[in-house]
Amino acid sequence: MMTSRKTSRVAATLAALALGACAGGPQVEARHDMEFVWGCWVQKQPFGRDGVVFLRLLPNADRTAYEGRLSAYIDNEAQPGGRASFARDGSQATFFLDEEETIGGAGARAPTPVGWPQGLPSRAFFTPQPIPHDDNTEYLLVEGDEERLILTVTDRERANLQPLFDFERDGCD
């Protein structure tokens, strides 16, 4: 009899908690919008050549962004690397392909353009400023899931949807 009394109290407590949660709205912790970029990434055979590119994106000191550097080794030679930073709330991004910061830019979050094809589960568009590459480049598209991170720079008409980088999880995180 003691067991059923305990069971009844546990059931009553769970019911009260459930009702309280429903009455007060969802009590979930806020999810950071760009959490999907966090980790260590690798792309083998980048640009159709023998080599590898690494990108390690980890929380910065004040935990407001995921930041990291690109390290590239093409044909067994180290290449100048770039850098990336994504605000954890998804409000802005910085992505430079090279150390001299001539290819890339920083920009604010943009709404998903109408008519874009469905991609990976997590997706964010940024409007780079200054506009990288040429005047037709409008978006930095960042897509990912647990095992993949894709960075694409493309124009508004989707004329070039080839990824700049198509990373796989590298396991150092």
C-alpha positions as CSV (number, residue, x, y, z in Angstrom):
1,M,0.0,0.0,0.0
2,M,2.9,2.3,0.7
3,T,4.1,2.0,-2.9
4,S,0.7,3.0,-4.4
5,R,0.6,6.1,-2.1
6,K,4.1,7.1,-3.3
7,T,3.0,6.5,-6.9
8,S,-0.1,8.7,-6.3
9,R,2.0,11.5,-4.9
10,V,4.5,11.3,-7.8
11,A,1.7,11.3,-10.3
12,A,0.0,14.3,-8.6
13,T,3.3,16.2,-8.5
14,L,4.0,15.5,-12.2
15,A,0.4,16.5,-13.1
16,A,0.8,19.8,-11.1
17,L,4.1,20.5,-12.9
18,A,2.6,19.8,-16.2
19,L,-0.3,22.1,-15.6
20,G,2.0,24.8,-14.3
21,A,4.1,24.5,-17.4
22,C,1.1,24.7,-19.7
23,A,-0.3,27.7,-17.8
24,G,3.0,29.6,-17.9
25,G,3.9,28.8,-21.5
26,P,7.0,27.0,-22.7
27,Q,9.8,26.8,-20.1
28,V,12.6,25.8,-22.5
29,E,16.0,27.3,-22.4
30,A,16.6,29.7,-25.3
31,R,18.5,27.9,-28.1
32,H,21.3,29.9,-29.8
33,D,20.5,30.2,-33.4
34,M,24.0,29.6,-34.8
35,E,24.8,26.6,-32.5
36,F,25.0,24.4,-35.5
37,V,28.3,25.9,-36.6
38,W,30.1,25.1,-33.3
39,G,32.8,22.5,-33.7
40,C,35.7,21.4,-35.8
41,W,35.3,20.9,-39.5
42,V,37.3,19.5,-42.3
43,Q,37.0,19.5,-46.1
44,K,39.1,17.0,-48.0
45,Q,40.0,17.6,-51.7
46,P,39.0,21.3,-51.6
47,F,38.7,23.1,-55.0
48,G,39.2,19.7,-56.7
49,R,42.8,19.6,-55.6
50,D,44.9,17.4,-53.3
51,G,44.6,19.0,-49.9
52,V,42.5,19.7,-46.9
53,V,40.9,22.7,-45.2
54,F,40.2,22.9,-41.5
55,L,37.8,25.3,-39.8
56,R,37.5,25.3,-36.0
57,L,34.6,27.4,-34.6
58,L,34.5,27.6,-30.8
59,P,32.9,30.1,-28.4
60,N,34.8,33.3,-27.9
61,A,35.9,34.5,-24.4
62,D,32.5,36.2,-23.6
63,R,30.6,33.4,-25.3
64,T,28.7,35.8,-27.7
65,A,30.1,34.3,-30.9
66,Y,31.6,31.2,-32.4
67,E,35.0,32.2,-33.9
68,G,37.7,30.5,-35.7
69,R,40.3,30.4,-38.5
70,L,40.6,28.6,-41.8
71,S,43.7,26.5,-42.2
72,A,44.4,25.2,-45.7
73,Y,47.0,22.8,-47.0
74,I,46.9,22.4,-50.8
75,D,49.4,20.1,-52.5
76,N,51.2,19.7,-49.2
77,E,51.8,23.5,-48.8
78,A,50.2,25.7,-46.1
79,Q,48.0,28.4,-47.7
80,P,47.1,31.8,-46.2
81,G,44.1,31.2,-44.0
82,G,41.0,33.2,-43.4
83,R,38.7,33.7,-40.4
84,A,35.1,33.3,-39.5
85,S,32.8,34.6,-36.7
86,F,29.1,34.0,-36.2
87,A,27.2,35.8,-33.4
88,R,25.5,33.1,-31.3
89,D,22.1,34.8,-31.7
90,G,22.5,34.7,-35.5
91,S,22.4,38.5,-35.9
92,Q,25.7,38.9,-37.8
93,A,28.5,37.0,-39.4
94,T,32.1,37.7,-40.5
95,F,33.8,35.5,-43.1
96,F,37.1,36.2,-44.8
97,L,38.7,33.7,-47.1
98,D,42.2,35.2,-46.8
99,E,44.4,36.8,-44.2
100,E,44.5,40.1,-46.1
101,E,40.7,40.4,-45.8
102,T,40.3,41.1,-49.4
103,I,37.8,38.3,-50.1
104,G,34.9,38.2,-47.8
105,G,33.0,40.6,-45.6
106,A,30.9,41.1,-42.5
107,G,27.1,41.4,-42.6
108,A,23.8,41.3,-40.8
109,R,21.3,38.4,-40.8
110,A,19.0,38.5,-43.8
111,P,15.6,36.9,-44.2
112,T,15.4,33.7,-46.2
113,P,14.8,34.8,-49.8
114,V,11.5,33.8,-51.4
115,G,11.7,30.7,-53.5
116,W,15.1,29.3,-52.3
117,P,15.4,25.6,-52.4
118,Q,15.3,23.6,-49.2
119,G,18.7,22.9,-47.7
120,L,20.1,21.4,-44.6
121,P,18.0,21.6,-41.4
122,S,19.8,24.7,-40.0
123,R,20.2,27.6,-42.3
124,A,21.1,31.3,-42.1
125,F,21.5,34.0,-44.7
126,F,23.7,37.1,-44.3
127,T,24.0,40.2,-46.5
128,P,27.8,40.9,-46.6
129,Q,29.0,44.4,-46.3
130,P,31.2,45.3,-48.1
131,I,30.0,43.0,-50.8
132,P,32.7,40.3,-51.5
133,H,33.9,39.2,-54.9
134,D,31.8,41.5,-57.2
135,D,28.6,43.5,-57.2
136,N,26.4,40.5,-57.9
137,T,27.3,38.8,-54.6
138,E,24.4,39.3,-52.2
139,Y,24.4,36.5,-49.6
140,L,26.5,34.4,-47.4
141,L,24.5,31.2,-46.9
142,V,25.4,29.0,-43.9
143,E,23.8,25.6,-43.7
144,G,24.5,22.7,-41.4
145,D,23.4,19.7,-39.3
146,E,25.2,17.5,-36.8
147,E,27.7,16.2,-39.4
148,R,28.0,18.9,-42.1
149,L,28.6,22.6,-42.5
150,I,28.3,24.3,-45.9
151,L,29.4,27.9,-46.6
152,T,28.1,29.4,-49.9
153,V,28.5,32.9,-51.3
154,T,25.9,33.5,-53.9
155,D,23.9,36.1,-55.7
156,R,20.2,36.9,-55.2
157,E,19.2,34.9,-58.3
158,R,20.9,31.8,-57.1
159,A,23.1,31.8,-60.2
160,N,25.9,30.2,-58.3
161,L,24.9,27.8,-55.6
162,Q,28.1,25.9,-55.6
163,P,29.4,25.8,-52.0
164,L,32.6,27.6,-51.2
165,F,33.2,25.0,-48.5
166,D,31.5,21.8,-47.8
167,F,32.8,20.6,-44.4
168,E,32.4,17.4,-42.5
169,R,32.6,17.2,-38.7
170,D,36.2,16.6,-37.7
171,G,35.8,15.4,-34.1
172,C,38.1,17.7,-32.1
173,D,35.1,19.3,-30.4
